[in-house]
Amino acid sequence: MGWDINSFSVNKHSCSTNMKLHPNNIQSIIQALKKIFLDGAYADDVVRNLLQSNPKWGSRDRRFIASSIYSIVRWWKRYVFIADTTKKDSDCFEKVLSAYLKETYGDGLLTPLPVELNEEIFASRIKAATADRAVQASIPDWMDALGVKELGKELWERELHFSNLEADVFIRVNTLKHTSAEIIKQLNAEGIEATQFGPYPETLKLAERKPLQRLHSYLNGGYEIQDSGSQVIAHYLKPSPNAFVIDACAGAGGKTLHLSALMGNKGKIVSMDIEAFKLKELERRAERAGTTIIQTKVIREGVITSLKNKADYLLLDVPCSGIGVLRRNPDDKWKLSAERIQELTQIQQQILQEYSSMVKPGGVLVYATCSILPIENDNQIEQFLKSNTGFQLEKKQTIYPSEGGDGYFMARLIKK
């Protein structure tokens, strides 16, 4: 059975006007793709550096270059197949870009393709791609097999479709400073439309993707850019004001800041991570948000044991595959491996076993990932509970990309 193009849709542009591209733009895209696929650089870093190093580019060129890079990264396997090439070919990236441009812009493109493609062969390769789900959905074969094994064919195919859509932009209103209505009004005055999304009033969805970091509303700490699914996790922990909370895998602190807002800036949050630079970013963000209850702590030997039986609430947002957030980070699927997922499951269980000691009797532990695979989620909780009978599972939830945001898992456990 072939896979319908509509099931795994690729962005296409209807060109009502002819389009001409500067050769420098073409070469910039090719060099960017080489950095991503040959040097292992991340697409976000490559695009940001490219745009910053070319300040004279106009808005049209900047949009075209960024959109082309991200689209090709997202659909890399499919375009490699259509172009009938491999990374070993000296002109692989030229062929892939040509396939993308030809399919996306068609006859509206006036500029010659980097490599001319035979019309008949091109059409036949597009049709042939639909016969292979991993090619048409543009994911590694091993990931496709794992997804079917973990979720079943029907659910996996559904989530593949939504994982290939461009991610929407969500923000979380900082309720320490503003109501959602106030932020919606401020954004509207700044030319941005936002509406409430999902079950929580502080979650807003933007009508279209626009840069926010230079807006007055953002710089004043009115909101944070945070996916809707990610915002559910703090509510799952549901800390009470004046509690002692530990966010043990805090990173740059998006969930820490949300917890502080839910606590009304009352109590204490210790935000920990193994990387100090991430905590420095959290401190900067906390100052902008106007919260004063956050203390950062780099995880070193003895830190976990010093906090044994201290936490009323513990959040473990553990390292994971990120398969739930592929539409936001499409190049992750080309950097991830089956072996790395096995390593991550070991790390996840180790964190659960060791860090859970920080929860006091009667306290709450929330385990969370941005994966939708049971091997990283339900299975980890089941394994933990077998050897930790002092904990009991209160509830668990998987949020899928098909629900509108990114994919997440969370489980709430109580220490007896």
C-alpha angles and dihedrals in degrees: 000000000000124000115243115238088227090063092058101025124195119210111257131184125218102217109211088169130041118261127215122189129204114237089233090061091052092050091046091056092048093050091047092052091050090054090051100044102029103031097034095237119156118253094230091055093045094049094045093049092045094052093043092051092053105050093159093066113110124237092259093055093045092052092047094049096045093044092048094050095048093044093051092047090051094047098031099129093047094050092045087055094046091048089048093226144117134212088259090068114096091225098037095122093046090053093047092049090048091053091049094048094045094050095040102043104017116177091353090077110093096180115090114252117254086244122017113237125210107245096219095046091044092054093046092051091051089053093045091053090066091065093068119058094202091052096043093045089040102230133130115273092239091053092049091051092047092049092053091046094049102038107017125248099279098048093041093052091049093051092044089060094052092041089062095054119098109265118251120232117248129181133195115223112230098234091191086074110018147014121240090250090057093050093046088054093047093049091048089055088052091053098260126121117214132173134188114265132196130347099318123075094216093061112095129179122209118227091224140006112270134155111264107173095090096046119112090232091057098041090053091058096252094141147352128230103245133149118252093240092051089054091060092065097069089049088051090057088044099188119198122231115272091024126134107243130184121200097192101183096035102152109177090346111247092145093040090059091049091051090051091053092048089051091052090239089293124126127017135294122193108200114197137184138157091237116070096198091063091054090051088058089049090054090052092049092046091055091051091048092052097236120144104179099078123104119183123215129181111225109245134154111302097017096105095046091048089062098047113148092357106109124090086190130018125190118198107187091174131199109271145164094273091223089142092061101044094121088059094042105027096166090063090079090062093047097044124086138189088247091054091053089054089051091049093052089055091049091048093053092045091053091048093050096045105034096045088075088076092069115097121222107283090022129128130243122192118193114197140176137174089231130100095202117111090216087070096034128026092021092054093052092047091051092047095050092051091064098030107056090165088077128067130194113244098178144328136201140189118206112201128206088241088070091071106266136052124307121264141163127208135175126190116211130183123212110224 
